[in-house]
Amino acid sequence: MSDRYLNLVNSPLGSAVASRVGLPQPAKLRRYAGGDPLLPGPALLGATGGKPAAALRKLLTGAGAEVVDTLGEGERVAAAVLDARSVAAPADLGALRDFLAPAVKGLQANGRVLVLGRLPDGKSVTADATRQALDGIVRSLAKELRRGATANLLWVENEASLGAALRFFLSGKSAYVDGQPVVLGAGTAPDPTDWDQPLAGKTALVTGAARGIGAAIAGVLARDGAKVIAADLTQAGETLAKVANRLGGSALHLDVAAADAPPRLLDHLAAHTDGLDILIHNAGITRDKLMANMKPEQWDSVLAVNLESQLRINDALLGSDQLNPQARVVCLSSTTGLSGNRGQTNYGATKAGVIGLVRSSAAAFAKHGASTINAIAPGFIDTEMTAKMPLATREVARRLSSLQQAGLPIDVAEATAWLASPGAGGVNGQVLRVCGQNLVGA
Ligand SMILES: NC(=O)c1ccc[n+]([C@@H]2O[C@H](COP(=O)([O-])OP(=O)(O)OC[C@H]3O[C@@H](n4cnc5c(N)ncnc54)[C@H](O)[C@@H]3O)[C@@H](O)[C@H]2O)c1
């Protein structure tokens, strides 16, 4: 479902009219295409309280960024990276203003602002308040940026996952991730031999892979080198086969809500693979009704597909020998699970439930050979699910984010692929919103 308004305001006449009458002017987002450089221009690097760390500079240049330390009058940069890990008192925060004010003025369209901080740790109230302030600065700045630019915050507790995180957040792969904090903790996060094929040698299974977000995820995992098992309902047969064939993967008919889904999955893995490295719980349904009109079957089916299936499959995998060490599990949640949505108490239950699942099982996955489990919470994404919405509602929903447009399935897929990669080993038990910073809700 193409966004006609976005195309219109990106034409010379449409842009002039929108600007004159004060209509939203969403930008065409910079999305990753094979072979793209990390950034289409230099990255300005700074640090609070001294010089930027040599290790950070090395990670940036190693990822292909041209790093500059100053911004001359009229010069423009594709990214501004500020290491703010040293802030400890409110007065230190002035250094963020000193760096960010000119950097934001010199930011190219689709630019990236990335702030590195330390998590509050309970040792000093003043330091914790100051560290937490970074979150407010980044979220507010993200709402000010225009022309497709984004701002995000990395809480760097451990640098093992920093390289992979920089490559994701500075590239076009993070186009629809905006105003988000992510904790980079301890974990096994080996660099791949080839950054263009970080999933080489991995076996991945994606549920609900016949269309929409699931098909896009399967595509990106295959692009990144994984051998993909595309799973979906038997009814999805032909479209599922097409997806699997296109990716050189295999198709599996699996109703994730069926009582025998976990043993069938384990049997399939035992017969056809050397164990599973990546599992994407993407299958999901909606049966929207106001609570007053909600029928038991509408309640039960959504609970069964969106939440109970994930719980049962994870339990079976953890209790088997079919889940390889350093496995990556990514569960599809939704911003509805964070902020609620009218008519979606059943769906909201499952999507918040997935967040509880991920947080509560992170330790068990870490124990399983340093594996991880995380959730992705997409906002408004253009798919067949959202195409069914009335036109006016869809138009409004599209504009209600800092990026003033809907995301695409590829945006969710890129974020999923990052969390599924070996380099994201320090990210565990977290929720990443891929929502263009929805203005409604949390
Ligand atoms: N589209 C959005 O805006 C949006 C926003 C937030 C979250 N999500 C979540 O992302 C995921 C994918 O959404 P989508 O928009 O691509 O949906 P979609 O309806 O286009 O595709 C869902 C796929 O899951 C499959 N499926 C349904 N029940 C299944 C079952 N029991 N077993 C196996 N497969 C099953 C369907 O056949 C279909 O191929 C869902 O979990 C959804 O809740 C979507």
The ligand as a Gaussian input file, in Angstrom:
#p B3LYP/6-31G(d) Opt

LIG

0 1
 N        1.596000      -4.642000      10.801000
 C        1.775000      -3.922000      11.892000
 O        1.588000      -2.708000      11.885000
 C        2.223000      -4.594000      13.172000
 C        2.437000      -3.764000      14.272000
 C        2.866000      -4.329000      15.471000
 C        3.099000      -5.689000      15.543000
 N        2.885000      -6.473000      14.457000
 C        3.139000      -7.915000      14.643000
 O        4.029000      -8.384000      13.651000
 C        3.713000      -9.746000      13.327000
 C        3.471000      -9.870000      11.841000
 O        2.433000      -8.981000      11.459000
 P        1.958000      -8.753000       9.944000
 O        1.425000      -7.366000       9.881000
 O        3.032000      -9.151000       9.001000
 O        0.723000      -9.762000       9.892000
 P        0.087000     -10.556000       8.668000
 O       -1.312000     -10.840000       9.058000
 O        0.328000      -9.837000       7.369000
 O        0.924000     -11.925000       8.643000
 C        0.890000     -12.845000       9.724000
 C        1.311000     -14.211000       9.233000
 O        1.203000     -15.111000      10.359000
 C        0.578000     -16.285000       9.906000
 N       -0.120000     -16.959000      11.008000
 C       -1.269000     -16.582000      11.621000
 N       -1.615000     -17.506000      12.554000
 C       -0.655000     -18.470000      12.540000
 C       -0.472000     -19.682000      13.250000
 N       -1.344000     -20.086000      14.174000
 N        0.622000     -20.433000      12.966000
 C        1.506000     -20.041000      12.019000
 N        1.371000     -18.906000      11.301000
 C        0.295000     -18.136000      11.552000
 C       -0.402000     -15.825000       8.819000
 O       -0.777000     -16.905000       7.965000
 C        0.417000     -14.766000       8.112000
 O        1.208000     -15.291000       7.088000
 C        2.505000     -10.108000      14.184000
 O        2.936000     -10.755000      15.357000
 C        1.892000      -8.763000      14.501000
 O        1.121000      -8.795000      15.674000
 C        2.453000      -5.962000      13.281000

